[in-house]
């Protein structure tokens, strides 16, 4: 009951419910997606899982995963990566992290997951390989890890284009060419005899035109699985992601791909992009596109912009696994930072072994690698055998 002297104003229940609904939408955006493929070789594969849970069983802390795997020399590497990469990434994230800590842990976990997947697949002695573009969407945060020449682009609701992946083609990436040759590989075009060279720049032995991939056992370990990782936070106005294999990007630009999406939901958008690319170049390769968008009702949208949270593309594990260590006990002292196997005291090797920082380290300064992953790291960095007298053990 109220009297004339009261200055309190009642708020209709419908308004309160609308406000509560708005807050939920801002925290958990609606995500819709679609995909389309035209296949010639049958080596492109996609992965979509929209109901993953950070905390098992709570039904609230969900995130979505999108992957595109463009295989070569057969589909084995693409299939294996599709089936194992997510589990390997999640295994590298410590339990009991809150939401912000979990998101901050993702970039390094993605690196560890990529390297473990490659290491495990190569132990099967298969010679196929695959590019990977792997996207995790948690709330408004988008984390992308990539090796090879498939790409992921973002168009935020405010406009513009953000490139969330790197292109690891030797033809266009001078830094990667230098890294491969410094690690012991040779870079050149296919020699048809008589001094005539044709085609794109390739790495020899093997003839791969990419500097990073998962698999490719026959090419050499200077072709690394260490991904470029970029993490951004969208505004509450949402945005659109396009993830496509090189069959799309060889034919149309990012702007042309986005133009194909105007006014269309994700499923027909993906189809339109693929058909536009095939129409320009013909179907000379598997051509795959995944399209997803997140948004809330415009009346709740805020005019803030995309925030870039993390970006790193180094191929060196000592640089990639050492970000702000330790972050909430990111890696257990007796656990390999890549393969997550238990390491006995005295057997683990610091990720800094053989670096200028090694002499300054305390015995417990990590992250640490098991002997097998340390050997993998040395091979990728062209230092096999070099670190035998430069270890920092605990």
C-alpha positions as CSV (number, residue, x, y, z in Angstrom):
1,X,0.0,0.0,0.0
2,X,1.2,3.5,-0.8
3,X,0.2,7.0,0.4
4,X,0.3,10.4,-1.3
5,X,3.6,11.2,0.4
6,X,5.4,8.2,-1.1
7,X,7.7,8.9,-4.1
8,X,8.4,5.3,-5.0
9,X,7.5,4.3,-8.5
10,X,6.4,0.8,-9.3
11,X,7.9,-1.0,-12.3
12,X,5.7,-3.3,-14.3
13,X,6.7,-7.0,-14.1
14,X,6.9,-7.2,-17.9
15,X,9.6,-4.5,-17.9
16,X,11.6,-6.3,-15.3
17,X,11.4,-9.5,-17.2
18,X,12.5,-7.8,-20.4
19,X,15.5,-6.3,-18.6
20,X,16.5,-9.7,-17.2
21,X,16.1,-11.2,-20.7
22,X,18.3,-8.5,-22.1
23,X,21.0,-9.1,-19.6
24,X,21.0,-12.8,-20.4
25,X,21.2,-12.1,-24.1
26,X,24.2,-9.8,-23.6
27,X,26.0,-12.4,-21.6
28,X,25.1,-15.3,-23.8
29,X,24.6,-14.3,-27.5
30,X,22.4,-16.3,-29.9
31,X,24.7,-18.2,-32.3
32,X,23.5,-19.5,-35.6
33,X,25.6,-21.3,-38.2
34,X,25.6,-23.0,-41.6
35,X,28.0,-24.8,-43.9
36,X,28.3,-25.9,-47.5
37,X,30.8,-27.9,-49.5
38,X,31.5,-28.9,-53.1
39,X,34.0,-31.8,-53.2
40,X,36.4,-33.0,-55.8
41,X,38.9,-34.9,-53.8
42,X,37.0,-35.7,-50.6
43,X,39.7,-34.3,-48.3
44,X,37.8,-31.4,-46.7
45,X,36.2,-32.0,-43.4
46,X,34.3,-29.7,-40.9
47,X,33.6,-29.9,-37.2
48,X,30.7,-28.1,-35.4
49,X,29.8,-28.5,-31.8
50,X,27.7,-25.9,-30.2
51,X,26.9,-27.4,-26.8
52,X,30.3,-27.9,-25.2
53,X,30.5,-27.2,-21.5
54,X,33.3,-25.6,-19.5
55,X,31.8,-27.0,-16.3
56,X,30.3,-30.4,-17.0
57,X,26.7,-30.8,-16.1
58,X,25.8,-27.2,-15.3
59,X,24.2,-26.5,-18.7
60,X,25.2,-22.9,-18.4
61,X,28.9,-22.5,-19.1
62,X,28.6,-23.5,-22.7
63,X,30.9,-22.7,-25.7
64,X,30.9,-23.5,-29.4
65,X,33.6,-25.0,-31.6
66,X,34.0,-24.8,-35.4
67,X,36.8,-26.5,-37.3
68,X,37.8,-26.7,-40.9
69,X,40.3,-29.3,-42.0
70,X,41.6,-29.3,-45.6
71,X,43.6,-32.5,-46.1
72,X,46.2,-33.3,-48.7
73,X,47.9,-36.6,-49.7
74,X,44.8,-38.4,-48.5
75,X,42.1,-37.7,-45.9
76,X,43.8,-39.5,-42.9
77,X,45.3,-36.4,-41.2
78,X,42.2,-34.3,-41.6
79,X,40.0,-37.1,-40.1
80,X,42.3,-37.8,-37.2
81,X,42.6,-34.1,-36.4
82,X,38.8,-33.6,-36.6
83,X,38.3,-36.4,-34.1
84,X,41.1,-35.5,-31.6
85,X,42.0,-31.8,-31.7
86,X,39.3,-30.5,-29.4
87,X,40.0,-33.1,-26.7
88,X,43.7,-32.3,-26.9
89,X,43.1,-28.6,-26.5
90,X,40.7,-29.0,-23.6
91,X,43.1,-31.4,-21.9
92,X,45.7,-28.6,-21.8
93,X,43.4,-26.3,-19.7
94,X,43.6,-26.8,-15.9
95,X,40.3,-27.6,-14.1
96,X,38.5,-25.2,-11.8
97,X,39.2,-22.0,-13.7
98,X,36.6,-19.3,-13.7
99,X,35.3,-18.0,-17.0
100,X,37.9,-15.2,-17.5
101,X,40.8,-17.5,-16.6
102,X,39.5,-20.2,-18.9
103,X,39.4,-17.7,-21.8
104,X,42.9,-16.5,-21.0
105,X,44.2,-20.1,-21.0
106,X,42.8,-20.9,-24.4
107,X,45.6,-19.4,-26.6
108,X,48.3,-21.5,-25.0
109,X,46.0,-24.6,-24.8
110,X,45.4,-24.3,-28.5
111,X,49.1,-24.4,-29.2
112,X,49.6,-27.4,-26.9
113,X,46.6,-29.2,-28.5
114,X,47.8,-28.6,-32.1
115,X,51.3,-29.9,-31.3
116,X,50.0,-33.0,-29.4
117,X,47.6,-33.9,-32.3
118,X,50.5,-33.7,-34.8
119,X,52.8,-35.7,-32.6
120,X,50.3,-38.4,-32.0
121,X,49.3,-38.6,-35.7
122,X,52.9,-38.8,-36.9
123,X,53.5,-41.8,-34.6
124,X,51.0,-43.6,-36.8
125,X,53.5,-43.2,-39.7
126,X,50.9,-41.7,-42.0
127,X,52.2,-39.3,-44.7
128,X,49.1,-37.2,-45.3
129,X,48.6,-33.7,-43.8
130,X,46.0,-31.1,-43.2
131,X,45.5,-27.4,-42.8
132,X,43.4,-26.5,-39.7
133,X,41.3,-23.5,-38.9
134,X,39.9,-24.0,-35.4
135,X,37.5,-21.5,-33.8
136,X,36.2,-21.5,-30.2
137,X,33.4,-19.0,-29.3
138,X,32.8,-18.4,-25.6
139,X,30.2,-15.7,-25.0
140,X,31.5,-12.7,-27.0
141,X,35.1,-13.9,-27.1
142,X,36.3,-15.6,-30.4
143,X,39.6,-17.6,-30.3
144,X,41.0,-18.8,-33.6
145,X,44.1,-21.0,-34.1
146,X,45.3,-21.8,-37.7
147,X,47.9,-23.6,-39.7
148,X,48.0,-23.6,-43.5
149,X,46.0,-21.6,-45.9
150,X,42.4,-21.9,-44.9
151,X,41.2,-18.6,-43.4
152,X,38.8,-17.1,-40.9
153,X,37.4,-13.6,-41.2
154,X,35.2,-11.6,-39.0
155,X,32.8,-8.8,-39.9
156,X,31.6,-7.2,-36.7
157,X,28.1,-5.5,-36.6
158,X,29.9,-2.1,-36.6
159,X,31.5,-2.9,-40.0
160,X,35.0,-3.6,-41.3
161,X,36.9,-6.8,-41.7
162,X,39.1,-8.6,-39.2
163,X,41.5,-11.3,-40.4
164,X,41.6,-13.9,-37.6
165,X,44.0,-16.4,-39.2
166,X,47.3,-16.4,-41.0
167,X,48.3,-17.6,-44.4
168,X,51.2,-20.1,-44.2
169,X,51.8,-20.4,-47.9
170,X,55.5,-20.2,-48.7
171,X,54.7,-18.2,-51.8
172,X,53.5,-15.2,-49.9
173,X,55.0,-15.5,-46.4
174,X,58.7,-14.4,-46.5
175,X,59.1,-14.9,-42.7
176,X,58.1,-18.5,-43.0
177,X,60.4,-19.1,-45.9
178,X,63.3,-17.8,-43.8
179,X,62.3,-20.0,-40.9
180,X,62.0,-23.2,-43.0
181,X,65.4,-22.7,-44.7
182,X,67.0,-21.8,-41.3
183,X,65.7,-25.1,-39.9
184,X,67.2,-27.2,-42.7
185,X,64.5,-27.2,-45.4
186,X,64.9,-26.1,-49.0
187,X,62.4,-23.7,-50.7
188,X,62.0,-23.6,-54.5
189,X,59.7,-24.3,-57.4
190,X,59.1,-27.6,-59.1
191,X,62.0,-28.2,-61.6
192,X,60.8,-29.8,-64.8
193,X,64.3,-30.2,-66.2
194,X,66.4,-27.9,-68.4
195,X,66.2,-25.2,-65.8
196,X,62.5,-24.6,-66.2
197,X,60.6,-24.0,-62.9
198,X,56.9,-24.0,-62.5
199,X,54.2,-23.6,-59.9
200,X,54.3,-22.1,-56.4
201,X,57.2,-22.1,-54.0
202,X,57.4,-25.5,-52.2
203,X,59.4,-27.0,-49.4
204,X,61.8,-29.9,-50.3
205,X,61.9,-32.7,-49.6
206,X,58.2,-33.4,-50.0
207,X,57.1,-30.5,-52.2
208,X,54.6,-29.0,-49.8
209,X,53.7,-25.4,-50.5
210,X,52.7,-24.7,-46.9
211,X,55.1,-24.0,-44.0
212,X,52.7,-25.2,-41.2
213,X,50.3,-28.1,-41.1
214,X,49.4,-31.1,-39.0
215,X,50.9,-34.4,-40.3
216,X,53.1,-34.4,-43.4
217,X,55.6,-36.9,-41.9
218,X,57.5,-37.2,-45.2
219,X,58.2,-33.5,-45.5
220,X,60.3,-32.8,-42.4
221,X,59.6,-31.4,-38.9
222,X,60.4,-27.8,-39.9
223,X,56.9,-27.9,-41.3
224,X,55.4,-27.2,-37.9
225,X,52.0,-27.6,-36.3
226,X,52.4,-24.5,-34.1
227,X,49.4,-22.3,-34.9
228,X,48.9,-18.7,-35.3
229,X,46.4,-17.7,-32.6
230,X,44.2,-14.6,-32.4
231,X,41.6,-13.8,-29.8
232,X,39.1,-11.0,-30.0
233,X,36.0,-9.9,-28.0
234,X,33.0,-8.7,-30.0
235,X,30.7,-5.9,-28.9
236,X,27.2,-6.9,-27.8
237,X,26.0,-6.0,-31.3
238,X,27.5,-9.3,-32.6
239,X,29.1,-10.1,-35.8
240,X,29.6,-12.7,-38.6
241,X,32.4,-15.3,-39.0
242,X,33.3,-16.9,-42.3
243,X,35.7,-19.9,-42.3
244,X,36.7,-21.3,-45.7
245,X,39.2,-23.4,-47.3
246,X,41.7,-22.1,-49.9
247,X,39.3,-23.1,-52.7
248,X,37.2,-20.1,-51.7
249,X,40.0,-17.6,-51.0
250,X,41.8,-18.4,-54.3
251,X,38.8,-17.2,-56.1
252,X,37.2,-14.3,-54.1
253,X,38.3,-11.7,-51.6
254,X,37.1,-11.3,-48.1
255,X,34.9,-8.4,-49.2
256,X,33.3,-10.4,-52.0
257,X,32.6,-13.3,-49.6
258,X,30.9,-10.9,-47.1
259,X,28.9,-9.4,-50.0
260,X,27.5,-12.9,-50.7
261,X,26.1,-12.9,-47.2
262,X,24.1,-9.7,-47.3
263,X,20.6,-10.3,-46.1
264,X,21.0,-14.1,-45.9
265,X,21.0,-16.4,-42.9
266,X,24.2,-18.6,-42.5
267,X,23.2,-21.7,-44.4
268,X,22.4,-20.1,-47.7
269,X,25.2,-17.7,-47.2
270,X,27.8,-20.5,-47.0
271,X,26.3,-22.0,-50.2
272,X,26.3,-18.7,-52.0
273,X,30.0,-18.1,-51.1
274,X,31.1,-21.6,-52.4
275,X,29.1,-21.3,-55.6
276,X,30.5,-17.8,-56.2
277,X,34.0,-19.2,-55.8
278,X,33.4,-22.2,-58.0
279,X,31.7,-20.1,-60.6
280,X,34.9,-17.9,-60.9
281,X,37.6,-20.6,-60.9
282,X,35.8,-23.9,-61.5
283,X,36.0,-26.7,-59.0
284,X,39.7,-27.6,-59.0
285,X,39.8,-28.4,-55.3
286,X,37.5,-29.2,-52.4
287,X,35.8,-25.9,-51.6
288,X,34.2,-25.6,-48.2
289,X,32.7,-22.7,-46.2
290,X,31.3,-22.4,-42.7
291,X,29.3,-19.3,-41.8
292,X,28.2,-18.3,-38.3
293,X,26.8,-15.1,-36.7
294,X,26.0,-14.0,-33.2
295,X,23.7,-11.2,-32.3
296,X,21.1,-9.8,-29.8
297,X,18.1,-7.6,-30.5
298,X,19.3,-4.2,-31.7
299,X,17.5,-2.3,-28.9
300,X,20.0,-3.9,-26.5
301,X,23.1,-3.4,-28.6
302,X,25.9,-1.2,-27.3
303,X,28.1,0.9,-29.6
304,X,31.4,-0.5,-28.4
305,X,33.9,-2.0,-30.8
306,X,35.9,-5.2,-31.3
307,X,38.6,-5.6,-28.6
308,X,41.7,-7.5,-29.6
309,X,42.8,-9.7,-26.6
310,X,45.7,-11.8,-27.9
311,X,47.7,-12.3,-31.1
312,X,50.8,-14.5,-31.6
313,X,52.2,-16.3,-34.6
314,X,55.7,-17.4,-33.5
315,X,56.7,-21.0,-34.5
316,X,58.8,-21.3,-31.3
317,X,57.3,-23.3,-28.5
318,X,59.5,-21.6,-25.9
319,X,57.8,-18.3,-26.8
320,X,54.3,-19.7,-27.2
321,X,54.0,-21.7,-24.0
322,X,55.5,-19.1,-21.7
323,X,52.8,-16.4,-21.8
324,X,52.5,-15.0,-18.2
325,X,53.6,-18.2,-16.6
326,X,52.3,-19.3,-14.2
327,X,48.7,-18.3,-15.0
328,X,46.6,-19.8,-12.2
329,X,48.9,-22.9,-12.1
330,X,48.4,-23.2,-15.8
331,X,50.6,-26.3,-16.0
332,X,51.2,-28.7,-13.1
333,X,54.9,-29.0,-12.1
334,X,55.1,-32.7,-12.9
335,X,53.0,-32.6,-16.1
336,X,54.2,-32.2,-19.7
337,X,52.9,-28.9,-21.1
338,X,52.1,-30.5,-24.5
339,X,51.0,-34.1,-24.1
340,X,49.9,-33.8,-20.5
341,X,51.6,-37.0,-19.4
342,X,53.0,-37.2,-15.9
343,X,56.7,-36.5,-15.7
344,X,58.9,-37.8,-12.8
345,X,61.1,-35.3,-10.9
346,X,64.4,-35.0,-12.7
347,X,63.0,-36.1,-16.1
348,X,61.2,-33.0,-17.2
349,X,63.0,-30.4,-19.3
350,X,62.2,-26.7,-19.1
351,X,60.7,-25.1,-22.2
352,X,63.6,-22.6,-21.9
353,X,66.3,-25.2,-22.2
354,X,69.1,-24.0,-24.4
355,X,67.9,-20.4,-24.4
356,X,69.6,-17.3,-23.0
357,X,67.3,-17.4,-20.0
358,X,68.3,-20.9,-19.0
359,X,71.0,-19.8,-16.6
360,X,68.6,-17.5,-14.8
361,X,66.0,-20.1,-14.1
362,X,65.1,-21.6,-10.8
363,X,64.6,-25.4,-10.7
364,X,60.8,-25.0,-10.7
365,X,60.5,-22.5,-13.5
366,X,58.5,-24.1,-16.3
367,X,56.5,-25.0,-18.3
368,X,58.2,-28.4,-18.7
369,X,58.2,-31.0,-21.5
370,X,58.6,-34.7,-21.4
371,X,61.6,-36.1,-23.3
372,X,59.5,-37.0,-26.3
373,X,57.9,-33.5,-26.6
374,X,61.3,-31.9,-26.0
375,X,62.7,-33.9,-29.0
376,X,59.7,-32.8,-31.0
377,X,60.3,-29.1,-30.1
378,X,64.1,-29.4,-31.0
379,X,63.3,-31.0,-34.4
380,X,60.7,-28.3,-35.2
381,X,63.3,-25.6,-34.3
382,X,66.1,-27.2,-36.2
383,X,68.0,-28.0,-33.0
384,X,67.9,-31.7,-32.8
385,X,70.8,-32.9,-30.6
386,X,71.9,-29.3,-29.9
387,X,70.3,-29.1,-26.4
388,X,71.7,-32.2,-24.9
389,X,74.2,-30.2,-22.9
390,X,71.9,-27.2,-22.3
391,X,69.0,-28.6,-20.3
392,X,67.3,-27.0,-17.3
393,X,65.9,-29.9,-15.3
394,X,63.8,-29.9,-12.1
